[in-house]
Amino acid sequence: MPSNASSYFKIFYNRRMAVMILLGFSSGLPLPLTSGTLQAWLTVAGVDLQTIGIFSLVGLPYALKFLWSPLMDRFVPPWLGRRRGWIIPTQLCLMCGITAMAFASPQYAPLALAVLALIVAFTSASQDIVIDAYRTDILPGVERGLGAAVFVFGYRIAMLVAGALALILSDQIGWQNTYLFMAGLMIIGMAGTFFGPEPDGTISPPKNLGEALWGPLKDFFSHPSAVILLLLIVLYKLGDAYAGSMTTAFLIRGVGFTATDVGTINKGMGLIATIVGALFGGAIMVKLGLFRSLMIFGLLQMVSNLSFMVLAWLGKSYPMMIFAVAFENFSGGMGTAAFVAFIMALCNKRYSATQFALLSSLSALGRVFISPTSGYVVQTIGWANFFFITTLTALPGLWLLWWLRNTISSLQQEKG
């Protein structure tokens, strides 16, 4: 942790932070182009709903990326080092893949477009694997929270560019030119890769594929608190995710706001609040340290769910809606910065690609299993009680966090 004001402020103005923004942009850009933006293109082109629904399978590589992450730990390209040597090829492939999508026809060759979108999604997931590993490798312990925050900033800006801006551009210059323009923006991420520093050269990759496959698990489970740490990863953001699974439905159906209200306030202002929360949380993490940040931000995430309970009591109140959305997204952004820093701290740099991919996938497990119950709970006990239940859902994770406080405090130090 910085010992004086000068060293504290130097953390905010260093090469690593600039690179995190650029690589965050590179990571976030392809996702909308194979999901929401692509869905809009298919809809405008008159593709039937069944086909559009099948296109959602294109996102499967993001959920399965841990399967090939050991290869990116084991093999070192002959250029730009162990991590950047992988990032550049994935970025070049993304540029080519998005360009190829621009020349595909959703009306006459939907299968070809689907294959191209799947290739782009696979390459994007591969880029995410190695960028997450690179971020883990180059950020010292005290910079992890801020590094995660500025990465989220770049990522969210890219999502906005490839989402909202792409839709606007499609009306002005057509879908083909829009996708060509988006492909050209991958240059931003490539600049970040070339500009980025090389991780510590003393970190050696796994000696063989067998070690790349089993070494990450053996290393992680050598920790005496490994199982409890895994449980904490599942539970930490569970309450936040549970409430978020029904927020849009609640605002429209539960209290009667219009789709325009929700789009402007919940999506637009919510995005800004998330970015500001992540940046603010990352900044104060430098002083607070990992455990205190996780605890304080986790408590704020929990309490923010109660603001939606109050909104359910009050009914259609714009001031309360604005407060609830801003509070929930701001605290969620802070929690995300701390949580990503926590996962980075758990990774051994020898296996960071595989361990980060596995742990980040595990973090979604609780949400996948609990979110489907949300509709039944709302129908049974009502909106206000539902948000109270989501608040209680956060308690087990916070209790585990407190129980592991000494273990987590020790993670602030660099892990080999």
C-alpha positions as CSV (number, residue, x, y, z in Angstrom):
1,M,0.0,0.0,0.0
2,P,1.4,3.5,-0.9
3,S,3.2,5.1,2.0
4,N,2.8,8.7,0.9
5,A,0.7,11.0,-1.3
6,S,3.2,11.1,-4.1
7,S,3.4,7.3,-4.5
8,Y,-0.4,7.2,-4.1
9,F,-1.1,9.5,-7.1
10,K,1.6,7.9,-9.2
11,I,-0.6,4.8,-9.4
12,F,-3.2,6.7,-11.3
13,Y,-0.8,8.0,-13.9
14,N,1.2,5.1,-15.1
15,R,1.5,3.1,-18.3
16,R,-0.3,0.1,-16.9
17,M,-3.5,2.1,-16.3
18,A,-3.5,3.5,-19.9
19,V,-3.1,0.0,-21.3
20,M,-6.0,-1.3,-19.2
21,I,-8.4,1.2,-20.7
22,L,-7.3,0.3,-24.3
23,L,-7.5,-3.5,-23.7
24,G,-10.8,-3.1,-21.9
25,F,-12.1,-1.4,-25.0
26,S,-10.7,-4.2,-27.2
27,S,-12.4,-6.8,-24.9
28,G,-15.8,-5.1,-24.9
29,L,-16.1,-4.3,-28.6
30,P,-16.8,-7.7,-30.1
31,L,-19.5,-8.9,-27.7
32,P,-22.5,-6.7,-28.9
33,L,-21.5,-7.3,-32.5
34,T,-22.3,-11.0,-32.0
35,S,-25.3,-10.5,-29.6
36,G,-27.5,-7.5,-29.3
37,T,-26.3,-5.5,-32.3
38,L,-26.4,-8.6,-34.5
39,Q,-29.9,-9.4,-33.2
40,A,-31.0,-5.9,-34.3
41,W,-29.4,-6.4,-37.8
42,L,-31.2,-9.8,-38.2
43,T,-34.5,-8.2,-37.1
44,V,-34.2,-5.3,-39.5
45,A,-33.3,-7.7,-42.3
46,G,-36.6,-9.6,-41.7
47,V,-35.1,-12.8,-40.4
48,D,-37.7,-15.0,-38.6
49,L,-37.8,-15.1,-34.8
50,Q,-36.9,-18.8,-34.6
51,T,-33.7,-18.2,-36.5
52,I,-32.9,-15.1,-34.4
53,G,-33.4,-17.2,-31.3
54,I,-31.0,-19.9,-32.5
55,F,-28.4,-17.2,-33.1
56,S,-28.2,-16.7,-29.3
57,L,-26.1,-20.0,-29.3
58,V,-23.3,-17.9,-30.8
59,G,-22.4,-16.7,-27.3
60,L,-21.6,-20.2,-26.1
61,P,-17.7,-19.8,-26.3
62,Y,-17.9,-17.1,-23.6
63,A,-19.3,-19.7,-21.2
64,L,-16.9,-22.5,-22.2
65,K,-13.6,-20.5,-22.6
66,F,-12.0,-22.3,-19.6
67,L,-11.8,-25.4,-21.8
68,W,-9.0,-24.1,-24.0
69,S,-7.4,-21.6,-21.6
70,P,-4.7,-24.2,-20.6
71,L,-3.3,-24.0,-24.1
72,M,-2.8,-20.2,-23.7
73,D,-0.9,-20.9,-20.4
74,R,1.2,-23.6,-21.8
75,F,2.3,-22.3,-25.3
76,V,4.4,-19.1,-25.7
77,P,4.2,-17.4,-29.2
78,P,7.6,-16.4,-30.7
79,W,6.7,-12.7,-30.6
80,L,5.8,-10.1,-27.9
81,G,6.1,-12.5,-25.0
82,R,3.8,-15.0,-23.3
83,R,0.7,-12.9,-23.1
84,R,0.9,-10.1,-25.6
85,G,2.0,-12.7,-28.2
86,W,-1.4,-14.2,-27.9
87,I,-3.4,-11.0,-27.7
88,I,-2.2,-9.6,-31.0
89,P,-3.2,-12.6,-33.1
90,T,-6.7,-12.7,-31.5
91,Q,-7.1,-9.0,-32.2
92,L,-6.1,-9.4,-35.9
93,C,-8.5,-12.4,-36.2
94,L,-11.3,-10.3,-34.7
95,M,-10.6,-7.5,-37.1
96,C,-10.8,-10.0,-40.0
97,G,-13.8,-11.8,-38.6
98,I,-15.9,-8.6,-38.0
99,T,-15.0,-7.5,-41.5
100,A,-16.1,-10.8,-43.0
101,M,-19.4,-10.4,-41.1
102,A,-20.0,-7.1,-42.8
103,F,-20.1,-8.8,-46.2
104,A,-22.4,-11.6,-45.1
105,S,-26.1,-11.5,-45.9
106,P,-28.6,-12.3,-43.1
107,Q,-31.4,-12.7,-45.6
108,Y,-29.8,-15.0,-48.1
109,A,-27.0,-16.7,-46.1
110,P,-27.9,-16.7,-42.4
111,L,-25.9,-19.9,-41.8
112,A,-22.7,-18.3,-43.1
113,L,-23.3,-15.3,-40.9
114,A,-23.9,-17.5,-37.9
115,V,-20.6,-19.4,-38.6
116,L,-18.7,-16.1,-38.9
117,A,-20.3,-14.8,-35.7
118,L,-19.4,-18.0,-33.9
119,I,-15.8,-17.6,-35.0
120,V,-15.7,-14.0,-33.8
121,A,-17.2,-15.0,-30.5
122,F,-14.7,-17.8,-30.1
123,T,-11.8,-15.4,-30.9
124,S,-13.3,-12.8,-28.6
125,A,-13.5,-15.3,-25.7
126,S,-9.9,-16.3,-26.4
127,Q,-8.8,-12.7,-26.3
128,D,-10.6,-12.3,-23.0
129,I,-8.7,-15.3,-21.6
130,V,-5.3,-13.9,-22.3
131,I,-6.2,-10.3,-21.5
132,D,-7.5,-11.4,-18.1
133,A,-4.2,-13.3,-17.6
134,Y,-2.1,-10.4,-18.8
135,R,-3.9,-8.0,-16.4
136,T,-3.3,-10.4,-13.5
137,D,0.4,-10.7,-14.5
138,I,1.3,-7.0,-14.8
139,L,-0.7,-5.4,-12.0
140,P,1.0,-5.4,-8.6
141,G,-1.3,-6.1,-5.6
142,V,-2.0,-2.4,-4.7
143,E,-3.1,-1.6,-8.3
144,R,-5.5,-4.5,-8.9
145,G,-8.6,-2.7,-7.9
146,L,-7.9,0.4,-9.9
147,G,-6.7,-1.6,-12.8
148,A,-9.9,-3.6,-12.8
149,A,-11.9,-0.4,-12.6
150,V,-10.3,1.3,-15.6
151,F,-10.5,-1.9,-17.5
152,V,-14.3,-1.9,-16.8
153,F,-14.4,1.7,-18.0
154,G,-12.9,0.8,-21.3
155,Y,-15.1,-2.3,-21.6
156,R,-18.3,-0.4,-21.0
157,I,-17.4,2.4,-23.4
158,A,-16.8,-0.3,-26.1
159,M,-20.1,-1.9,-25.3
160,L,-21.8,1.5,-25.8
161,V,-19.9,2.1,-29.1
162,A,-20.7,-1.4,-30.5
163,G,-24.2,-1.3,-29.1
164,A,-26.0,2.1,-29.1
165,L,-23.6,3.9,-31.5
166,A,-23.7,0.9,-34.0
167,L,-27.5,1.0,-34.1
168,I,-27.5,4.7,-34.8
169,L,-24.8,4.4,-37.5
170,S,-26.7,1.5,-39.2
171,D,-29.5,3.9,-40.0
172,Q,-27.1,6.4,-41.5
173,I,-24.5,4.4,-43.3
174,G,-26.0,0.9,-43.4
175,W,-25.0,-2.3,-41.6
176,Q,-22.1,-3.3,-43.9
177,N,-20.3,0.0,-43.3
178,T,-21.2,-0.1,-39.6
179,Y,-19.5,-3.4,-39.1
180,L,-16.5,-2.3,-41.2
181,F,-16.1,0.7,-39.0
182,M,-16.3,-1.5,-35.9
183,A,-13.6,-3.8,-37.3
184,G,-11.4,-0.8,-37.8
185,L,-11.8,0.2,-34.1
186,M,-9.9,-2.9,-33.1
187,I,-6.8,-0.9,-33.9
188,I,-7.4,0.8,-30.5
189,G,-6.9,-2.5,-28.7
190,M,-3.9,-3.4,-30.8
191,A,-2.3,-0.1,-29.8
192,G,-2.8,-1.0,-26.2
193,T,-1.1,-4.4,-26.8
194,F,2.0,-2.9,-28.4
195,F,2.2,-0.1,-25.8
196,G,1.8,-2.5,-22.9
197,P,4.7,-3.5,-20.6
198,E,5.9,-7.1,-20.5
199,P,5.1,-9.1,-17.4
200,D,7.9,-10.3,-15.1
201,G,10.2,-12.5,-17.2
202,T,10.8,-14.8,-14.3
203,I,7.3,-16.3,-14.6
204,S,7.7,-19.7,-16.4
205,P,4.9,-21.4,-18.2
206,P,3.8,-25.0,-17.4
207,K,6.4,-27.5,-18.6
208,N,3.8,-29.6,-20.5
209,L,0.1,-29.8,-21.4
210,G,-0.5,-32.2,-18.5
211,E,0.7,-29.6,-16.1
212,A,-1.2,-26.8,-17.9
213,L,-4.4,-28.9,-17.4
214,W,-4.0,-30.1,-13.8
215,G,-1.4,-27.7,-12.4
216,P,-3.9,-24.8,-11.9
217,L,-6.3,-27.0,-9.9
218,K,-3.5,-28.6,-7.9
219,D,-2.1,-25.1,-7.1
220,F,-5.4,-23.6,-6.1
221,F,-6.5,-26.5,-3.9
222,S,-3.1,-26.5,-2.1
223,H,-4.5,-23.5,-0.3
224,P,-6.0,-24.6,3.1
225,S,-9.1,-22.5,2.6
226,A,-9.6,-23.3,-1.1
227,V,-13.1,-24.8,-0.8
228,I,-14.4,-21.9,1.3
229,L,-12.8,-19.4,-1.1
230,L,-14.6,-21.0,-4.0
231,L,-17.9,-20.8,-2.0
232,L,-17.2,-17.1,-1.4
233,I,-16.7,-16.5,-5.2
234,V,-20.1,-18.0,-5.8
235,L,-21.9,-16.1,-3.0
236,Y,-20.2,-12.6,-3.0
237,K,-22.3,-10.9,-5.7
238,L,-25.3,-13.3,-5.5
239,G,-27.7,-10.9,-3.8
240,D,-26.8,-8.2,-6.3
241,A,-27.3,-10.6,-9.3
242,Y,-30.6,-11.9,-7.9
243,A,-32.1,-8.5,-7.6
244,G,-30.7,-7.5,-11.0
245,S,-32.4,-10.5,-12.7
246,M,-35.8,-8.8,-12.2
247,T,-35.0,-5.1,-12.1
248,T,-36.3,-4.2,-15.6
249,A,-39.5,-6.2,-15.2
250,F,-40.1,-4.6,-11.8
251,L,-39.7,-1.0,-13.1
252,I,-42.0,-1.6,-16.1
253,R,-44.6,-4.1,-14.7
254,G,-44.2,-3.6,-10.9
255,V,-44.3,0.2,-10.7
256,G,-45.5,1.3,-14.1
257,F,-42.6,3.1,-15.7
258,T,-42.4,3.3,-19.5
259,A,-39.8,1.6,-21.6
260,T,-38.4,5.0,-22.4
261,D,-38.0,5.7,-18.7
262,V,-36.3,2.4,-18.1
263,G,-34.0,2.9,-21.2
264,T,-33.0,6.4,-20.2
265,I,-32.6,6.0,-16.4
266,N,-32.0,2.3,-15.8
267,K,-29.8,1.6,-18.8
268,G,-28.3,5.0,-19.6
269,M,-27.8,6.6,-16.2
270,G,-27.2,3.1,-14.7
271,L,-24.3,2.6,-17.1
272,I,-22.7,5.9,-16.0
273,A,-23.3,5.1,-12.4
274,T,-21.6,1.7,-12.9
275,I,-18.6,3.2,-14.5
276,V,-18.2,5.9,-11.9
277,G,-18.7,3.4,-9.1
278,A,-16.0,1.1,-10.5
279,L,-13.5,4.0,-10.9
280,F,-14.3,5.4,-7.5
281,G,-14.1,2.0,-5.9
282,G,-10.8,1.1,-7.6
283,A,-9.4,4.4,-6.5
284,I,-10.2,4.1,-2.8
285,M,-9.1,0.4,-2.8
286,V,-5.6,1.7,-3.1
287,K,-6.0,3.0,0.5
288,L,-8.5,0.5,1.9
289,G,-6.9,-2.7,0.8
290,L,-8.6,-5.8,-0.5
291,F,-10.5,-7.1,2.5
292,R,-12.0,-3.8,3.7
293,S,-13.0,-2.9,0.1
294,L,-14.8,-6.2,-0.4
295,M,-16.6,-5.8,2.9
296,I,-17.6,-2.2,2.6
297,F,-18.6,-2.5,-1.1
298,G,-20.4,-5.8,-0.4
299,L,-22.4,-4.1,2.4
300,L,-23.3,-1.3,0.0
301,Q,-24.4,-3.8,-2.6
302,M,-26.7,-5.4,-0.1
303,V,-28.2,-2.2,1.2
304,S,-28.8,-1.0,-2.3
305,N,-31.4,-3.7,-2.9
306,L,-33.5,-2.2,-0.1
307,S,-33.9,1.0,-2.2
308,F,-35.9,-1.0,-4.7
309,M,-38.0,-2.4,-1.8
310,V,-38.8,1.2,-0.8
311,L,-39.6,2.0,-4.5
312,A,-42.1,-0.9,-4.4
313,W,-43.7,0.6,-1.3
314,L,-43.9,4.1,-2.8
315,G,-45.0,3.2,-6.3
316,K,-44.2,5.2,-9.3
317,S,-41.8,7.8,-8.0
318,Y,-39.2,9.3,-10.4
319,P,-36.9,10.7,-7.6
320,M,-36.9,7.3,-5.8
321,M,-36.3,5.4,-9.1
322,I,-33.4,7.6,-9.9
323,F,-31.9,7.2,-6.5
324,A,-32.4,3.4,-6.5
325,V,-30.9,2.9,-9.9
326,A,-28.0,5.2,-9.2
327,F,-27.3,3.6,-5.8
328,E,-27.6,0.0,-7.1
329,N,-25.3,0.5,-10.1
330,F,-22.8,2.7,-8.3
331,S,-22.4,0.1,-5.5
332,G,-22.4,-2.7,-8.0
333,G,-19.6,-1.0,-9.9
334,M,-17.6,-0.7,-6.7
335,G,-18.2,-4.3,-5.8
336,T,-17.2,-5.5,-9.3
337,A,-13.8,-3.6,-9.1
338,A,-13.1,-5.3,-5.7
339,F,-14.3,-8.7,-6.8
340,V,-12.2,-8.8,-10.0
341,A,-9.2,-7.7,-7.9
342,F,-10.0,-10.6,-5.5
343,I,-10.0,-13.2,-8.3
344,M,-6.7,-11.8,-9.7
345,A,-5.2,-12.1,-6.2
346,L,-6.2,-15.8,-6.1
347,C,-4.4,-16.6,-9.3
348,N,-0.9,-17.9,-9.6
349,K,0.8,-16.1,-12.5
350,R,2.1,-19.4,-13.8
351,Y,-1.5,-20.5,-14.5
352,S,-3.3,-17.2,-14.6
353,A,-5.1,-17.7,-17.9
354,T,-6.7,-21.0,-16.7
355,Q,-7.3,-20.0,-13.1
356,F,-8.9,-16.7,-13.9
357,A,-11.2,-18.3,-16.6
358,L,-12.3,-21.0,-14.2
359,L,-12.9,-18.7,-11.2
360,S,-14.7,-16.1,-13.2
361,S,-17.0,-18.8,-14.8
362,L,-17.6,-20.1,-11.3
363,S,-18.7,-16.7,-10.1
364,A,-21.7,-16.9,-12.5
365,L,-22.8,-20.3,-11.1
366,G,-24.9,-19.0,-8.3
367,R,-26.7,-16.5,-10.6
368,V,-27.5,-19.2,-13.1
369,F,-29.2,-21.4,-10.5
370,I,-31.0,-18.8,-8.4
371,S,-32.2,-16.3,-11.0
372,P,-34.8,-18.7,-12.5
373,T,-36.6,-18.7,-9.1
374,S,-37.1,-14.9,-9.1
375,G,-40.4,-14.9,-11.0
376,Y,-42.0,-17.5,-8.7
377,V,-40.8,-15.6,-5.6
378,V,-42.3,-12.3,-6.9
379,Q,-45.6,-14.0,-7.7
380,T,-45.7,-15.6,-4.3
381,I,-44.7,-12.8,-1.9
382,G,-44.7,-9.6,-4.0
383,W,-42.1,-7.2,-5.2
384,A,-41.2,-5.5,-1.9
385,N,-40.7,-8.8,-0.2
386,F,-38.7,-10.1,-3.1
387,F,-36.2,-7.3,-2.8
388,F,-36.0,-7.9,0.9
389,I,-35.2,-11.6,0.2
390,T,-32.4,-10.5,-2.3
391,T,-30.9,-8.5,0.5
392,L,-30.8,-11.5,2.8
393,T,-29.3,-13.5,0.0
394,A,-26.2,-11.3,0.3
395,L,-25.6,-12.2,4.0
396,P,-24.0,-15.6,3.6
397,G,-21.3,-14.2,1.3
398,L,-20.5,-11.3,3.7
399,W,-20.3,-13.8,6.6
400,L,-17.9,-15.9,4.7
401,L,-15.9,-12.8,3.8
402,W,-15.6,-11.9,7.5
403,W,-14.6,-15.4,8.4
404,L,-11.8,-15.4,5.8
405,R,-10.7,-11.8,6.6
406,N,-7.1,-12.9,7.6
407,T,-6.7,-15.1,4.5
408,I,-8.0,-12.3,2.2
409,S,-5.8,-9.6,3.8
410,S,-2.8,-11.8,3.1
411,L,-3.7,-11.9,-0.6
412,Q,-3.0,-8.2,-0.9
413,Q,0.6,-9.2,-1.3
414,E,1.8,-10.4,-4.7
415,K,1.1,-14.1,-5.5
416,G,3.8,-16.0,-7.4
